[in-house]
Amino acid sequence: MVSTKPTITWKTVILPLIGIIAFLVYLYLFQVDIPEIIATIQAADALIYSIAALLIFVDTLLYAMAWRTLLTHLSVKLSVLRSYLYVWYGTFMDLIIPAESISGEISRAYLIMREQGNDVGGKVVASLVAHRLISMSVGLTTLVVGAGLLLAEAGLDSLVFNLSLFLAGITAFFLALILLLCVKKEWTLKVIHQILGFAERVSRGRWKLEKFKEDVAKAAEMFHDSMKEFRHSPRIIAASTLLSSLSWLFCLAISYMVFLAIRFPAGFRLWSIILVTQSIVNAVRSIPVGVPFEVGLPEITMTTLYAVLGVPLQVSATVTILTRLLTVWLRFFVGFIVQQWVEVQAVKASLKNVEGKG
């Protein structure tokens, strides 16, 4: 199996750099006082901000447990610690590979199959797809609830309302599409055969994919059998949904704590604003269409949405920067450490196997 060890390409460096520059240009064009932002950050409550940083680890743990619940039901053994580490590994891969909104899932599937063999591939993919569906459903629900709360409380800007409606529709469309592929086995096999047939035509027969087709067909069969198990296990889905919802709640709490850290007035409306803003950003990231949405564009989107929803632009930019330091850069460095540790352990295990055979 091909290693998922990240390859640093020009896109890995250039796209985040372009994103950061774009955000700085955005701040300049809207005449945001950058020295004032720096002063506000320096005066932020370090204790509250540290609690926000700790919530990153709680959020990730709950997310990992939601996924592990699905895996365990399919008789794929994975400890809580390993599932936690693999989620961090996948998060790192999501951050460094541009335009790949599903690279984290691919990484997690690879890690389990490297450890337990390809025989569990179909089950692992089923757990990842089910987890993605649950996460998208939770995000869609919070987007609708947040928009509804703002509408009921003091009205909602037409731009934000239309954007929320559009993203809710797109998310619902992808949910329905993925569900159809999960239910209709013949559709899935047809798509796979078309892709492999195209690969054979492009290679002009150089790639012999018959054996690969058989393996893929077996994995697809296992995948659909696993999805059937989920359909007949509402308690498992409910447990995973609860954990995913708690994970998302802690994720929202990170933004709330950042507002508190800079002493912005707290209140129920602030929760509604955070619900809508973070749900919109998350909705774009969760749609599996390969959108490069990690650095630059999210900052601009968050700052704009906060400002449109009534938060002063200066505060919006400050909160966005402090939040993204945690949700992107803290996750990046922790994920990098975990990725290196996992790969070192894999090399050690491989060397032991070689020595044992020798």
MIVO-334038 format. One record per residue (C-alpha): residue in three letters; x, y negated, z negated; chain. Coordinates in Angstrom, 3 decimals. Layout:
! MIVO-334038
+------+----------+----------+----------+-----+
: type :        x :        y :        z : mol :
+------+----------+----------+----------+-----+
:  ALA :        X :        Y :        Z :   A :
...
+------+----------+----------+----------+-----+
***
This chain:
! MIVO-334038
+------+----------+----------+----------+-----+
: type :        x :        y :        z : mol :
+------+----------+----------+----------+-----+
:  MET :    0.000 :    0.000 :    0.000 :   A :
:  VAL :    1.227 :   -3.501 :    0.811 :   A :
:  SER :    2.303 :   -5.591 :   -2.127 :   A :
:  THR :    0.264 :   -8.618 :   -3.082 :   A :
:  LYS :    3.296 :  -10.449 :   -4.386 :   A :
:  PRO :    2.664 :  -14.022 :   -3.217 :   A :
:  THR :    4.613 :  -15.275 :   -0.256 :   A :
:  ILE :    5.466 :  -18.959 :   -0.412 :   A :
:  THR :    4.580 :  -20.486 :    2.944 :   A :
:  TRP :    4.545 :  -24.087 :    4.100 :   A :
:  LYS :    0.786 :  -24.150 :    3.460 :   A :
:  THR :    1.322 :  -23.152 :   -0.172 :   A :
:  VAL :    3.374 :  -26.319 :   -0.754 :   A :
:  ILE :    1.969 :  -28.768 :    1.799 :   A :
:  LEU :   -1.784 :  -28.395 :    1.144 :   A :
:  PRO :   -1.622 :  -29.138 :   -2.623 :   A :
:  LEU :    0.759 :  -32.034 :   -1.902 :   A :
:  ILE :   -1.648 :  -33.464 :    0.681 :   A :
:  GLY :   -4.486 :  -33.021 :   -1.810 :   A :
:  ILE :   -2.661 :  -34.929 :   -4.561 :   A :
:  ILE :   -1.762 :  -37.746 :   -2.158 :   A :
:  ALA :   -5.372 :  -37.907 :   -0.936 :   A :
:  PHE :   -6.611 :  -38.256 :   -4.532 :   A :
:  LEU :   -4.106 :  -41.046 :   -5.250 :   A :
:  VAL :   -5.167 :  -42.842 :   -2.051 :   A :
:  TYR :   -8.799 :  -42.439 :   -3.150 :   A :
:  LEU :   -8.014 :  -44.077 :   -6.507 :   A :
:  TYR :   -6.163 :  -46.909 :   -4.756 :   A :
:  LEU :   -8.961 :  -47.580 :   -2.237 :   A :
:  PHE :  -11.549 :  -47.789 :   -5.011 :   A :
:  GLN :   -9.239 :  -50.061 :   -7.024 :   A :
:  VAL :   -9.005 :  -47.758 :  -10.005 :   A :
:  ASP :   -6.522 :  -49.081 :  -12.570 :   A :
:  ILE :   -3.966 :  -46.250 :  -12.733 :   A :
:  PRO :   -1.924 :  -47.827 :  -15.604 :   A :
:  GLU :   -5.188 :  -48.045 :  -17.576 :   A :
:  ILE :   -5.837 :  -44.355 :  -16.889 :   A :
:  ILE :   -2.362 :  -43.517 :  -18.191 :   A :
:  ALA :   -2.984 :  -45.607 :  -21.321 :   A :
:  THR :   -6.319 :  -43.855 :  -21.931 :   A :
:  ILE :   -4.694 :  -40.451 :  -21.540 :   A :
:  GLN :   -1.956 :  -41.400 :  -24.009 :   A :
:  ALA :   -4.591 :  -42.492 :  -26.540 :   A :
:  ALA :   -6.693 :  -39.321 :  -26.152 :   A :
:  ASP :   -7.415 :  -37.182 :  -29.216 :   A :
:  ALA :   -4.751 :  -34.465 :  -29.038 :   A :
:  LEU :   -6.631 :  -32.078 :  -31.346 :   A :
:  ILE :   -9.850 :  -32.121 :  -29.301 :   A :
:  TYR :   -7.877 :  -31.795 :  -26.071 :   A :
:  SER :   -5.988 :  -28.825 :  -27.531 :   A :
:  ILE :   -9.316 :  -27.160 :  -28.339 :   A :
:  ALA :  -10.338 :  -27.720 :  -24.711 :   A :
:  ALA :   -7.114 :  -25.993 :  -23.654 :   A :
:  LEU :   -7.877 :  -23.015 :  -25.916 :   A :
:  LEU :  -11.319 :  -22.711 :  -24.324 :   A :
:  ILE :   -9.566 :  -21.872 :  -21.039 :   A :
:  PHE :   -8.355 :  -18.624 :  -22.603 :   A :
:  VAL :  -11.782 :  -17.833 :  -24.089 :   A :
:  ASP :  -13.487 :  -18.539 :  -20.757 :   A :
:  THR :  -11.070 :  -16.214 :  -18.948 :   A :
:  LEU :  -11.495 :  -13.463 :  -21.564 :   A :
:  LEU :  -15.292 :  -13.510 :  -21.262 :   A :
:  TYR :  -15.015 :  -13.507 :  -17.471 :   A :
:  ALA :  -12.693 :  -10.486 :  -17.618 :   A :
:  MET :  -15.014 :   -8.641 :  -20.005 :   A :
:  ALA :  -17.987 :   -9.267 :  -17.706 :   A :
:  TRP :  -16.054 :   -7.620 :  -14.865 :   A :
:  ARG :  -14.766 :   -4.799 :  -17.097 :   A :
:  THR :  -18.338 :   -3.980 :  -18.156 :   A :
:  LEU :  -19.158 :   -3.193 :  -14.521 :   A :
:  LEU :  -15.942 :   -1.222 :  -14.015 :   A :
:  THR :  -16.465 :    0.890 :  -17.127 :   A :
:  HIS :  -19.984 :    1.805 :  -16.027 :   A :
:  LEU :  -18.489 :    3.232 :  -12.816 :   A :
:  SER :  -16.044 :    5.354 :  -14.872 :   A :
:  VAL :  -13.013 :    3.283 :  -13.880 :   A :
:  LYS :  -10.878 :    3.066 :  -17.008 :   A :
:  LEU :   -9.286 :   -0.308 :  -17.651 :   A :
:  SER :   -8.409 :   -1.704 :  -21.066 :   A :
:  VAL :   -9.593 :   -5.131 :  -22.185 :   A :
:  LEU :   -5.981 :   -6.355 :  -22.143 :   A :
:  ARG :   -5.336 :   -5.116 :  -18.603 :   A :
:  SER :   -8.588 :   -6.560 :  -17.287 :   A :
:  TYR :   -7.648 :   -9.876 :  -18.930 :   A :
:  LEU :   -4.176 :   -9.833 :  -17.376 :   A :
:  TYR :   -5.531 :   -8.864 :  -13.952 :   A :
:  VAL :   -7.986 :  -11.766 :  -14.003 :   A :
:  TRP :   -5.123 :  -14.141 :  -14.797 :   A :
:  TYR :   -3.134 :  -12.551 :  -11.953 :   A :
:  GLY :   -6.077 :  -13.057 :   -9.587 :   A :
:  THR :   -6.517 :  -16.659 :  -10.729 :   A :
:  PHE :   -2.889 :  -17.348 :   -9.878 :   A :
:  MET :   -3.340 :  -15.824 :   -6.424 :   A :
:  ASP :   -6.451 :  -17.942 :   -5.838 :   A :
:  LEU :   -4.465 :  -21.067 :   -6.666 :   A :
:  ILE :   -1.383 :  -20.407 :   -4.535 :   A :
:  ILE :   -2.989 :  -18.964 :   -1.393 :   A :
:  PRO :   -4.742 :  -21.767 :    0.498 :   A :
:  ALA :   -8.135 :  -21.238 :    2.136 :   A :
:  GLU :   -8.689 :  -17.889 :    0.431 :   A :
:  SER :  -11.655 :  -18.004 :   -1.961 :   A :
:  ILE :  -11.579 :  -14.205 :   -2.360 :   A :
:  SER :   -7.842 :  -13.638 :   -2.813 :   A :
:  GLY :   -8.280 :  -13.184 :   -6.573 :   A :
:  GLU :  -10.679 :  -10.284 :   -6.049 :   A :
:  ILE :   -8.370 :   -8.707 :   -3.476 :   A :
:  SER :   -5.482 :   -8.943 :   -5.950 :   A :
:  ARG :   -7.466 :   -7.286 :   -8.737 :   A :
:  ALA :   -8.564 :   -4.476 :   -6.435 :   A :
:  TYR :   -4.965 :   -3.944 :   -5.350 :   A :
:  LEU :   -3.662 :   -3.818 :   -8.928 :   A :
:  ILE :   -6.143 :   -1.152 :  -10.010 :   A :
:  MET :   -5.626 :    0.964 :   -6.887 :   A :
:  ARG :   -1.851 :    0.690 :   -7.261 :   A :
:  GLU :   -2.219 :    2.049 :  -10.773 :   A :
:  GLN :   -5.042 :    4.585 :  -10.318 :   A :
:  GLY :   -4.937 :    5.442 :   -6.615 :   A :
:  ASN :   -7.107 :    4.709 :   -3.588 :   A :
:  ASP :   -9.791 :    7.160 :   -4.729 :   A :
:  VAL :  -11.330 :    4.494 :   -6.965 :   A :
:  GLY :  -11.243 :    1.839 :   -4.227 :   A :
:  GLY :  -14.961 :    1.932 :   -3.437 :   A :
:  LYS :  -15.902 :    1.657 :   -7.113 :   A :
:  VAL :  -13.507 :   -1.224 :   -7.718 :   A :
:  VAL :  -14.823 :   -3.168 :   -4.722 :   A :
:  ALA :  -18.398 :   -2.540 :   -5.899 :   A :
:  SER :  -17.569 :   -3.950 :   -9.342 :   A :
:  LEU :  -15.955 :   -7.026 :   -7.779 :   A :
:  VAL :  -18.869 :   -7.643 :   -5.409 :   A :
:  ALA :  -21.403 :   -7.210 :   -8.218 :   A :
:  HIS :  -19.375 :   -9.559 :  -10.408 :   A :
:  ARG :  -19.234 :  -12.142 :   -7.614 :   A :
:  LEU :  -23.007 :  -11.895 :   -7.116 :   A :
:  ILE :  -23.618 :  -12.373 :  -10.836 :   A :
:  SER :  -21.245 :  -15.355 :  -11.013 :   A :
:  MET :  -22.868 :  -16.995 :   -7.990 :   A :
:  SER :  -26.320 :  -16.434 :   -9.509 :   A :
:  VAL :  -25.267 :  -18.018 :  -12.808 :   A :
:  GLY :  -23.763 :  -20.984 :  -10.957 :   A :
:  LEU :  -26.878 :  -21.399 :   -8.807 :   A :
:  THR :  -29.106 :  -21.345 :  -11.892 :   A :
:  THR :  -27.063 :  -24.004 :  -13.700 :   A :
:  LEU :  -27.019 :  -26.214 :  -10.602 :   A :
:  VAL :  -30.814 :  -26.111 :  -10.359 :   A :
:  VAL :  -31.288 :  -26.558 :  -14.127 :   A :
:  GLY :  -28.833 :  -29.481 :  -14.299 :   A :
:  ALA :  -30.432 :  -31.274 :  -11.351 :   A :
:  GLY :  -33.869 :  -30.670 :  -12.869 :   A :
:  LEU :  -32.819 :  -32.119 :  -16.230 :   A :
:  LEU :  -31.427 :  -35.266 :  -14.616 :   A :
:  LEU :  -34.555 :  -35.656 :  -12.492 :   A :
:  ALA :  -36.775 :  -35.339 :  -15.549 :   A :
:  GLU :  -34.653 :  -37.628 :  -17.701 :   A :
:  ALA :  -33.821 :  -40.669 :  -15.592 :   A :
:  GLY :  -34.011 :  -39.782 :  -11.927 :   A :
:  LEU :  -31.275 :  -38.376 :   -9.721 :   A :
:  ASP :  -29.292 :  -40.152 :   -7.024 :   A :
:  SER :  -30.534 :  -39.086 :   -3.571 :   A :
:  LEU :  -26.998 :  -38.172 :   -2.428 :   A :
:  VAL :  -26.446 :  -35.855 :   -5.391 :   A :
:  PHE :  -29.952 :  -34.428 :   -5.083 :   A :
:  ASN :  -29.508 :  -33.642 :   -1.377 :   A :
:  LEU :  -26.047 :  -32.186 :   -1.990 :   A :
:  SER :  -27.389 :  -30.026 :   -4.830 :   A :
:  LEU :  -30.258 :  -28.855 :   -2.639 :   A :
:  PHE :  -27.918 :  -28.072 :    0.259 :   A :
:  LEU :  -25.440 :  -26.121 :   -1.878 :   A :
:  ALA :  -28.246 :  -24.266 :   -3.641 :   A :
:  GLY :  -29.570 :  -23.211 :   -0.230 :   A :
:  ILE :  -26.131 :  -22.150 :    1.041 :   A :
:  THR :  -25.411 :  -20.193 :   -2.145 :   A :
:  ALA :  -28.807 :  -18.476 :   -1.957 :   A :
:  PHE :  -28.134 :  -17.598 :    1.699 :   A :
:  PHE :  -24.787 :  -15.961 :    0.903 :   A :
:  LEU :  -26.313 :  -14.161 :   -2.069 :   A :
:  ALA :  -29.013 :  -12.720 :    0.189 :   A :
:  LEU :  -26.473 :  -11.805 :    2.885 :   A :
:  ILE :  -24.149 :  -10.000 :    0.465 :   A :
:  LEU :  -27.095 :   -8.218 :   -1.148 :   A :
:  LEU :  -28.284 :   -7.018 :    2.264 :   A :
:  LEU :  -24.835 :   -5.618 :    3.050 :   A :
:  CYS :  -24.847 :   -3.904 :   -0.347 :   A :
:  VAL :  -28.240 :   -2.314 :    0.286 :   A :
:  LYS :  -27.961 :   -1.517 :    4.001 :   A :
:  LYS :  -25.148 :    1.021 :    4.269 :   A :
:  GLU :  -25.516 :    1.336 :    8.039 :   A :
:  TRP :  -25.032 :   -2.429 :    8.410 :   A :
:  THR :  -21.814 :   -2.306 :    6.413 :   A :
:  LEU :  -20.468 :    0.622 :    8.441 :   A :
:  LYS :  -21.427 :   -1.112 :   11.675 :   A :
:  VAL :  -19.523 :   -4.254 :   10.688 :   A :
:  ILE :  -16.484 :   -2.161 :    9.678 :   A :
:  HIS :  -16.525 :   -0.180 :   12.931 :   A :
:  GLN :  -16.805 :   -3.361 :   14.987 :   A :
:  ILE :  -13.833 :   -4.904 :   13.184 :   A :
:  LEU :  -11.720 :   -1.763 :   13.600 :   A :
:  GLY :  -12.810 :   -1.412 :   17.221 :   A :
:  PHE :  -11.733 :   -4.982 :   17.875 :   A :
:  ALA :   -8.364 :   -4.260 :   16.213 :   A :
:  GLU :   -7.861 :   -1.227 :   18.468 :   A :
:  ARG :   -8.682 :   -3.251 :   21.584 :   A :
:  VAL :   -6.334 :   -6.046 :   20.587 :   A :
:  SER :   -3.516 :   -3.552 :   19.930 :   A :
:  ARG :   -4.268 :   -1.817 :   23.274 :   A :
:  GLY :   -4.238 :    1.562 :   21.603 :   A :
:  ARG :   -0.934 :    1.087 :   19.779 :   A :
:  TRP :   -2.684 :    1.219 :   16.402 :   A :
:  LYS :   -4.070 :    4.671 :   15.662 :   A :
:  LEU :   -6.889 :    3.935 :   13.270 :   A :
:  GLU :   -8.776 :    7.240 :   13.219 :   A :
:  LYS :   -7.448 :    8.291 :    9.798 :   A :
:  PHE :   -7.940 :    4.774 :    8.510 :   A :
:  LYS :  -11.544 :    4.830 :    9.752 :   A :
:  GLU :  -12.172 :    8.006 :    7.767 :   A :
:  ASP :  -10.708 :    6.461 :    4.605 :   A :
:  VAL :  -12.766 :    3.304 :    5.070 :   A :
:  ALA :  -15.938 :    5.350 :    5.648 :   A :
:  LYS :  -15.305 :    7.273 :    2.400 :   A :
:  ALA :  -14.674 :    4.033 :    0.511 :   A :
:  ALA :  -17.859 :    2.511 :    1.971 :   A :
:  GLU :  -19.821 :    5.582 :    0.889 :   A :
:  MET :  -18.432 :    5.285 :   -2.644 :   A :
:  PHE :  -19.138 :    1.534 :   -2.625 :   A :
:  HIS :  -22.810 :    2.001 :   -1.763 :   A :
:  ASP :  -23.204 :    4.831 :   -4.272 :   A :
:  SER :  -21.757 :    2.519 :   -6.928 :   A :
:  MET :  -24.120 :   -0.304 :   -5.966 :   A :
:  LYS :  -27.028 :    2.145 :   -6.308 :   A :
:  GLU :  -25.829 :    2.921 :   -9.822 :   A :
:  PHE :  -25.949 :   -0.773 :  -10.667 :   A :
:  ARG :  -29.499 :   -1.036 :   -9.316 :   A :
:  HIS :  -30.553 :    1.691 :  -11.738 :   A :
:  SER :  -28.654 :    0.189 :  -14.696 :   A :
:  PRO :  -30.355 :   -3.096 :  -15.635 :   A :
:  ARG :  -28.763 :   -3.105 :  -19.101 :   A :
:  ILE :  -25.258 :   -3.109 :  -17.613 :   A :
:  ILE :  -26.158 :   -5.939 :  -15.242 :   A :
:  ALA :  -27.762 :   -7.832 :  -18.129 :   A :
:  ALA :  -24.646 :   -7.390 :  -20.299 :   A :
:  SER :  -22.338 :   -8.567 :  -17.511 :   A :
:  THR :  -24.655 :  -11.500 :  -16.767 :   A :
:  LEU :  -24.656 :  -12.515 :  -20.440 :   A :
:  LEU :  -20.848 :  -12.447 :  -20.593 :   A :
:  SER :  -20.592 :  -14.347 :  -17.292 :   A :
:  SER :  -23.051 :  -16.955 :  -18.590 :   A :
:  LEU :  -21.034 :  -17.382 :  -21.789 :   A :
:  SER :  -17.864 :  -17.699 :  -19.713 :   A :
:  TRP :  -19.489 :  -20.420 :  -17.606 :   A :
:  LEU :  -20.767 :  -22.177 :  -20.748 :   A :
:  PHE :  -17.238 :  -22.307 :  -22.173 :   A :
:  CYS :  -16.018 :  -23.594 :  -18.805 :   A :
:  LEU :  -18.564 :  -26.433 :  -19.007 :   A :
:  ALA :  -17.569 :  -27.053 :  -22.631 :   A :
:  ILE :  -14.009 :  -27.769 :  -21.455 :   A :
:  SER :  -15.232 :  -30.826 :  -19.535 :   A :
:  TYR :  -17.404 :  -31.884 :  -22.479 :   A :
:  MET :  -14.436 :  -31.676 :  -24.869 :   A :
:  VAL :  -12.351 :  -33.777 :  -22.478 :   A :
:  PHE :  -15.008 :  -36.514 :  -22.582 :   A :
:  LEU :  -14.927 :  -36.325 :  -26.378 :   A :
:  ALA :  -11.116 :  -36.482 :  -26.368 :   A :
:  ILE :  -11.175 :  -39.918 :  -24.693 :   A :
:  ARG :  -13.987 :  -40.983 :  -27.070 :   A :
:  PHE :  -16.702 :  -41.265 :  -24.436 :   A :
:  PRO :  -20.208 :  -41.397 :  -25.997 :   A :
:  ALA :  -21.603 :  -37.880 :  -26.212 :   A :
:  GLY :  -25.215 :  -36.951 :  -25.658 :   A :
:  PHE :  -27.691 :  -34.694 :  -23.907 :   A :
:  ARG :  -27.419 :  -36.633 :  -20.637 :   A :
:  LEU :  -23.665 :  -36.050 :  -20.587 :   A :
:  TRP :  -24.306 :  -32.299 :  -20.638 :   A :
:  SER :  -26.678 :  -32.702 :  -17.669 :   A :
:  ILE :  -24.065 :  -34.697 :  -15.751 :   A :
:  ILE :  -21.418 :  -32.055 :  -16.436 :   A :
:  LEU :  -23.827 :  -29.273 :  -15.449 :   A :
:  VAL :  -24.513 :  -30.828 :  -12.053 :   A :
:  THR :  -20.931 :  -31.910 :  -11.322 :   A :
:  GLN :  -19.219 :  -28.668 :  -12.286 :   A :
:  SER :  -21.929 :  -26.560 :  -10.641 :   A :
:  ILE :  -21.451 :  -28.387 :   -7.336 :   A :
:  VAL :  -17.666 :  -27.961 :   -7.470 :   A :
:  ASN :  -18.006 :  -24.304 :   -8.459 :   A :
:  ALA :  -20.633 :  -23.646 :   -5.768 :   A :
:  VAL :  -18.224 :  -24.696 :   -3.028 :   A :
:  ARG :  -15.411 :  -22.587 :   -4.500 :   A :
:  SER :  -17.570 :  -19.482 :   -4.949 :   A :
:  ILE :  -18.866 :  -19.344 :   -1.372 :   A :
:  PRO :  -16.556 :  -16.784 :    0.336 :   A :
:  VAL :  -15.824 :  -18.664 :    3.551 :   A :
:  GLY :  -12.142 :  -19.480 :    2.998 :   A :
:  VAL :  -12.591 :  -23.164 :    2.120 :   A :
:  PRO :   -9.302 :  -24.774 :    0.904 :   A :
:  PHE :  -10.747 :  -26.292 :   -2.261 :   A :
:  GLU :   -8.182 :  -26.217 :   -5.048 :   A :
:  VAL :   -6.207 :  -29.477 :   -5.174 :   A :
:  GLY :   -7.235 :  -32.938 :   -3.980 :   A :
:  LEU :  -10.764 :  -32.418 :   -2.715 :   A :
:  PRO :  -12.133 :  -31.169 :   -6.082 :   A :
:  GLU :  -10.635 :  -34.191 :   -7.857 :   A :
:  ILE :  -12.223 :  -36.585 :   -5.373 :   A :
:  THR :  -15.540 :  -34.720 :   -5.582 :   A :
:  MET :  -15.604 :  -34.653 :   -9.394 :   A :
:  THR :  -14.648 :  -38.319 :   -9.740 :   A :
:  THR :  -17.255 :  -39.400 :   -7.190 :   A :
:  LEU :  -20.038 :  -37.282 :   -8.696 :   A :
:  TYR :  -19.352 :  -38.487 :  -12.231 :   A :
:  ALA :  -19.376 :  -42.101 :  -10.995 :   A :
:  VAL :  -22.578 :  -41.668 :   -8.970 :   A :
:  LEU :  -24.259 :  -40.088 :  -12.001 :   A :
:  GLY :  -23.493 :  -43.113 :  -14.170 :   A :
:  VAL :  -20.043 :  -42.551 :  -15.667 :   A :
:  PRO :  -17.731 :  -45.582 :  -15.145 :   A :
:  LEU :  -15.263 :  -44.918 :  -12.316 :   A :
:  GLN :  -12.266 :  -45.490 :  -14.581 :   A :
:  VAL :  -13.567 :  -42.910 :  -17.061 :   A :
:  SER :  -14.539 :  -40.529 :  -14.239 :   A :
:  ALA :  -11.008 :  -40.524 :  -12.842 :   A :
:  THR :   -9.444 :  -40.097 :  -16.296 :   A :
:  VAL :  -11.706 :  -37.182 :  -17.233 :   A :
:  THR :  -11.125 :  -35.549 :  -13.853 :   A :
:  ILE :   -7.341 :  -35.719 :  -14.239 :   A :
:  LEU :   -7.391 :  -34.362 :  -17.792 :   A :
:  THR :   -9.838 :  -31.601 :  -16.865 :   A :
:  ARG :   -7.885 :  -30.505 :  -13.807 :   A :
:  LEU :   -4.655 :  -30.405 :  -15.817 :   A :
:  LEU :   -6.303 :  -27.609 :  -17.787 :   A :
:  THR :   -8.431 :  -25.833 :  -15.182 :   A :
:  VAL :   -5.760 :  -25.847 :  -12.460 :   A :
:  TRP :   -2.276 :  -26.467 :  -13.782 :   A :
:  LEU :   -2.552 :  -24.679 :  -17.136 :   A :
:  ARG :   -4.154 :  -21.733 :  -15.321 :   A :
:  PHE :   -1.438 :  -21.893 :  -12.671 :   A :
:  PHE :    1.457 :  -21.618 :  -15.149 :   A :
:  VAL :   -0.210 :  -18.977 :  -17.337 :   A :
:  GLY :   -1.185 :  -17.031 :  -14.209 :   A :
:  PHE :    2.378 :  -17.256 :  -12.902 :   A :
:  ILE :    3.791 :  -15.860 :  -16.153 :   A :
:  VAL :    1.246 :  -13.025 :  -16.133 :   A :
:  GLN :    1.887 :  -12.245 :  -12.454 :   A :
:  GLN :    5.633 :  -12.010 :  -13.046 :   A :
:  TRP :    5.175 :   -9.827 :  -16.139 :   A :
:  VAL :    2.769 :   -7.448 :  -14.355 :   A :
:  GLU :    5.127 :   -7.058 :  -11.396 :   A :
:  VAL :    8.148 :   -6.464 :  -13.657 :   A :
:  GLN :    6.214 :   -3.768 :  -15.530 :   A :
:  ALA :    5.224 :   -2.180 :  -12.209 :   A :
:  VAL :    8.864 :   -2.067 :  -11.088 :   A :
:  LYS :    9.915 :   -0.501 :  -14.412 :   A :
:  ALA :    7.183 :    2.141 :  -14.119 :   A :
:  SER :    8.233 :    2.895 :  -10.548 :   A :
:  LEU :   11.881 :    3.314 :  -11.590 :   A :
:  LYS :   10.859 :    5.668 :  -14.408 :   A :
:  ASN :    8.896 :    7.806 :  -11.949 :   A :
:  VAL :   11.900 :    7.991 :   -9.623 :   A :
:  GLU :   14.202 :    8.956 :  -12.503 :   A :
:  GLY :   11.699 :   11.562 :  -13.693 :   A :
:  LYS :   11.550 :   13.167 :  -10.256 :   A :
:  GLY :   15.319 :   13.071 :  -10.006 :   A :
+------+----------+----------+----------+-----+
***
